[in-house]
């Protein structure tokens, strides 16, 4: 992949992650914290948008979702730190680094046409 394609792909992973985590968080607040159903409905809509964004990736379904999992791990830890005030510990950081290494291998390693 060329650099502009990789940059666009990385941005799409981040956008998808924020949509999934943000939508899921709103549903969480609705069901776990007793917030209004409107919050849950907005979360559901955001989760729907999350389902659309990965279709814009330049690879196959399986590879896209496998690689996305690594981004989700990192973004979930950052969300928990920023929103819930729970800083990741050293093991979280090691696991996140391993997950991101997996993303780079799965999604961006040079290979023949697929």
Secondary structure as GFF3:
##gff-version 3
##sequence-region A 1 114
A	DSSP	alpha_helix	3	32	.	.	.	ID=ss1
A	DSSP	alpha_helix	37	53	.	.	.	ID=ss2
A	DSSP	three_ten_helix	54	56	.	.	.	ID=ss3
A	DSSP	alpha_helix	61	82	.	.	.	ID=ss4
A	DSSP	alpha_helix	90	108	.	.	.	ID=ss5
###
